């Protein structure tokens, strides 16, 4: 089961009320539950998704169409699949990793530590895009891949990619 733990800004953008939010159950998915935040990236709205246990993250542009509770999980699954394939995971491993996520629910954020990591990741993406000359001249894929190589205190100074590889190696 996919639980997207949405910040207040994302909840508002989706038009979610407290009645639309579920209490997350423990995740059986290798990459766990995901946090979602919405932020400004060079005059555009972007979404950042972060795996709770591994801190793997990626960003997607919001686009011109309004977000909806139907489109957000679809965007997430497409983005996650693409990221894992770009990293070199086989199609078989990617399918096994995302299979538990085909039913999606929304929840509120419930960990200050995870929110702190999420905010640090957002700042890193904003700084990296600006430092690379802005959206028009940066390589966003390279920025996402590099951000996931950074050592994370919550992971014992390991990187998100190493944490993901440890989880997904069991799926081969």
C-alpha positions in Angstrom: 0.0 0.0 0.0 1.3 3.4 -0.9 1.0 6.1 1.7 2.0 9.6 0.5 2.6 11.6 3.6 1.7 15.1 2.4 2.8 18.4 3.9 0.0 21.0 4.6 0.9 22.8 1.3 0.4 19.6 -0.7 -2.8 18.7 1.2 -4.2 22.2 0.2 -3.1 21.8 -3.4 -4.9 18.5 -3.6 -8.0 19.7 -1.8 -7.6 17.1 0.9 -9.5 17.4 4.1 -8.8 15.5 7.4 -11.5 13.0 6.3 -9.4 12.2 3.2 -6.3 11.4 5.2 -5.6 7.9 6.5 -3.6 6.6 9.4 -0.6 4.8 7.8 -0.1 1.2 8.5 3.5 -0.2 8.7 4.8 -0.5 5.2 5.8 -3.8 3.6 7.2 -2.1 0.6 11.0 -2.1 0.3 11.2 1.7 0.0 8.5 2.3 2.7 6.2 5.3 2.9 6.9 8.5 1.0 6.9 12.2 2.1 5.7 14.8 -0.4 6.4 18.5 -0.3 5.7 21.3 -2.7 8.2 24.1 -3.2 9.3 26.9 -5.5 12.1 26.0 -8.0 13.1 28.9 -10.2 9.6 30.4 -10.5 8.0 27.0 -11.0 6.2 24.8 -8.5 7.9 21.5 -8.0 7.1 18.4 -5.9 9.8 16.5 -3.9 9.2 12.9 -3.0 11.3 11.3 -0.2 11.4 7.7 0.9 11.0 7.6 4.7 13.4 4.8 5.5 16.0 5.4 2.8 15.8 9.2 2.2 15.8 8.5 -1.6 14.4 11.6 -3.2 13.4 13.0 -6.6 11.6 16.1 -7.8 9.0 16.6 -10.5 7.5 19.8 -11.9 3.9 20.3 -11.0 2.9 21.3 -14.5 0.1 23.5 -15.7 -2.8 21.2 -14.8 -3.9 21.3 -11.2 -2.8 18.5 -8.9 -5.4 15.9 -8.0 -5.6 12.9 -5.7 -5.7 10.7 -8.8 -2.7 12.2 -10.7 -0.3 12.6 -7.8 0.2 8.8 -7.2 0.5 8.3 -10.9 3.2 11.0 -11.2 5.0 9.4 -8.2 5.0 5.9 -9.6 6.2 7.1 -13.0 9.0 9.3 -11.4 10.1 6.5 -9.1 10.2 3.9 -11.9 12.2 6.3 -14.1 14.7 7.1 -11.3 15.4 3.5 -10.5 15.8 2.6 -14.1 18.2 5.5 -14.6 20.2 4.2 -11.6 20.6 0.9 -13.4 18.1 -1.4 -11.6 16.6 -4.0 -13.8 13.0 -3.7 -15.0 12.2 -6.8 -12.9 13.6 -5.2 -9.7 11.8 -1.9 -10.4 8.5 -3.7 -10.9 8.9 -5.6 -7.7 9.8 -2.4 -5.9 6.7 -0.5 -7.0 4.2 -3.4 -7.0 3.2 -2.7 -3.3 2.4 0.9 -4.3 -0.5 0.3 -6.8 -3.1 1.3 -4.2 -2.5 4.7 -2.8 -3.7 6.7 0.2 -2.8 10.0 1.6 -1.6 10.7 5.2 -0.3 13.6 7.1 3.3 13.9 8.0 4.1 12.3 11.3 7.9 12.6 11.9 9.8 15.8 12.7 13.0 14.1 11.9 11.7 13.1 8.4 10.4 16.6 7.8 13.8 18.0 8.7 15.5 15.7 6.2 12.9 16.6 3.6 13.5 20.4 4.1 17.3 19.8 3.8 16.8 17.9 0.6 14.6 20.7 -0.8 17.3 23.3 0.1 19.9 21.1 -1.6 17.8 20.9 -4.8 17.2 24.6 -4.9 20.9 25.4 -4.3 22.0 22.9 -6.9 19.7 24.2 -9.6 20.6 27.8 -8.9 24.3 27.0 -8.7 24.1 25.2 -12.1 22.7 28.3 -13.9 19.0 27.8 -13.3 16.4 25.4 -14.8 17.3 26.4 -18.4 20.9 25.3 -18.2 21.1 22.7 -15.4 21.0 18.9 -15.8 18.2 18.1 -13.4 18.8 14.3 -13.7 22.4 14.7 -12.7 21.3 16.9 -9.8 18.8 14.3 -8.5 21.4 11.5 -8.9 24.1 13.5 -7.1 21.7 14.6 -4.2 21.1 10.9 -3.5 24.8 10.3 -3.1 25.1 12.8 -0.2 25.9 11.3 3.2 22.8 11.5 5.5 23.1 11.6 9.3 19.8 9.7 9.7 21.4 6.9 7.7 24.6 6.7 9.8 26.4 8.9 7.2 25.5 6.5 4.4 23.9 7.7 1.2 20.3 7.2 0.0 21.6 5.2 -3.0 23.4 2.8 -0.7 20.3 2.4 1.5 18.2 1.7 -1.6 20.6 -0.8 -3.0 20.6 -2.7 0.3 16.8 -2.8 0.3 16.4 -3.7 -3.4 19.2 -6.3 -3.5 16.8 -8.6 -1.7 14.4 -8.4 -4.7 16.7 -9.8 -7.3 
